[in-house]
Amino acid sequence: MKLLGIDYGDRYVGFAESDTEEILAYPLSSVKVKSMRDAVSVAEKIVADDGVEKIIIGLPLMPDGTEGERASKTRAFGRVLGRVTGLTVEYYDERWTTLEAEEYLAEGGVKKRDMKKYTDKLSAQIILSDYMSAAKTRKE
């Protein structure tokens, strides 16, 4: 099944996809958006164009694991996206994924000023990859 991973933010949204065997996750794009409606439209197009069957959205939990305002906004986005696409939407803990993405980019020699171009889509890839690894562990 092809999965779409999303790192949802107010200004930038990162997208990643899996292969149909759910083995690999790869970054797609990072899109600057003006509203939730923009983000839903972009995601809806990706779903339609790429044959996505399930959506995984990074849930920005607080360091102690509780949900705050950002998580509420993310869940609202997920509800709308699920209604519009008719697909199952699941959430996955995304704490520290931006930091992890920035560390990968720094190790790869990407300059700090250029990181924003890549951070959100790499974060989406990390969210999706971690989700798939956890799902495989649950199946074993």
C-alpha positions in Angstrom: 0.0 0.0 0.0 1.4 3.4 -0.9 1.5 5.8 2.1 1.8 9.6 2.2 3.7 11.1 5.1 3.0 14.7 6.0 4.9 17.2 8.2 2.2 19.8 8.7 3.0 23.4 9.6 1.3 26.8 9.3 3.7 28.1 6.6 5.4 25.0 5.2 4.2 21.5 4.7 6.6 18.6 3.9 5.5 15.5 2.0 7.0 12.1 1.6 5.8 8.8 0.1 6.5 5.1 0.6 6.9 2.5 -2.0 3.9 0.1 -2.4 5.7 -2.5 -0.3 6.1 0.0 2.6 9.8 -0.6 2.8 11.2 2.8 1.7 10.1 6.3 2.4 11.4 9.1 0.2 10.9 12.9 0.3 8.6 14.5 -2.2 8.4 18.2 -1.6 8.2 21.1 0.8 5.4 23.5 -0.1 4.8 27.0 1.3 1.2 27.4 2.1 -1.0 30.4 3.2 -3.8 28.3 4.9 -5.0 24.9 5.8 -7.0 24.9 2.6 -3.8 25.3 0.6 -2.2 22.4 2.4 -5.3 20.2 1.9 -5.4 21.0 -1.8 -1.7 20.1 -2.3 -2.1 16.9 -0.3 -5.3 16.0 -2.2 -3.5 16.4 -5.6 -0.6 14.2 -4.4 -3.1 11.5 -3.2 -5.0 11.6 -6.6 -1.9 11.7 -8.8 0.2 9.1 -7.0 -2.4 6.5 -5.9 -1.9 7.0 -2.2 -4.0 4.7 0.0 -3.3 5.9 3.6 -2.1 9.2 5.1 0.3 9.5 8.0 0.6 12.9 9.6 3.3 13.8 12.1 1.7 14.8 15.5 3.7 17.5 17.2 3.5 16.4 20.9 5.0 18.4 23.7 8.2 17.0 25.2 6.2 15.3 28.0 4.0 13.5 25.4 0.9 15.7 25.9 -0.9 17.5 23.1 -0.9 21.3 22.8 -2.4 23.9 20.4 -0.1 22.7 17.5 -1.3 19.1 17.9 -4.9 20.4 17.8 -4.3 22.3 14.6 -2.7 19.2 13.1 -5.6 17.0 14.0 -8.0 19.5 12.5 -6.0 19.4 9.3 -6.1 15.6 9.4 -9.9 15.5 9.8 -10.4 17.7 6.9 -7.9 15.8 4.7 -9.5 12.5 5.6 -13.0 13.8 4.7 -11.8 15.3 1.4 -9.8 12.2 0.3 -11.9 9.5 1.9 -8.7 7.9 3.1 -7.7 6.7 6.6 -5.5 9.3 8.4 -3.2 8.2 11.2 -1.0 10.3 13.4 2.6 9.5 14.4 4.7 11.2 17.1 7.0 13.7 15.4 8.9 15.0 18.4 12.4 15.9 17.4 12.1 15.1 13.7 12.9 18.7 12.6 16.1 18.5 14.8 16.9 15.1 13.3 16.4 16.4 9.8 18.6 19.4 10.4 21.4 17.2 11.8 21.3 15.0 8.7 21.5 18.0 6.5 24.4 19.5 8.5 26.2 16.2 8.3 25.6 16.3 4.5 27.2 19.7 4.3 24.0 21.8 3.7 24.5 25.3 4.8 22.2 26.6 7.6 20.6 29.2 5.2 19.7 26.5 2.7 18.2 24.0 5.2 14.6 25.3 5.1 14.3 24.1 1.5 14.9 20.5 2.7 13.9 20.3 6.3 10.1 19.8 6.0 10.2 17.1 3.3 13.0 15.3 5.2 11.0 15.5 8.4 8.0 14.0 6.5 10.3 11.2 5.3 11.5 10.5 8.9 8.0 10.5 10.2 6.9 8.0 7.5 10.0 5.8 7.9 9.6 5.7 11.7 5.9 4.9 11.3 6.6 2.0 8.9 9.3 0.6 11.2 6.9 0.7 14.2 4.2 -0.9 12.1 6.5 -3.8 11.1 7.6 -4.2 14.8 3.9 -4.5 15.8 3.3 -7.2 13.2 6.2 -9.3 14.3 
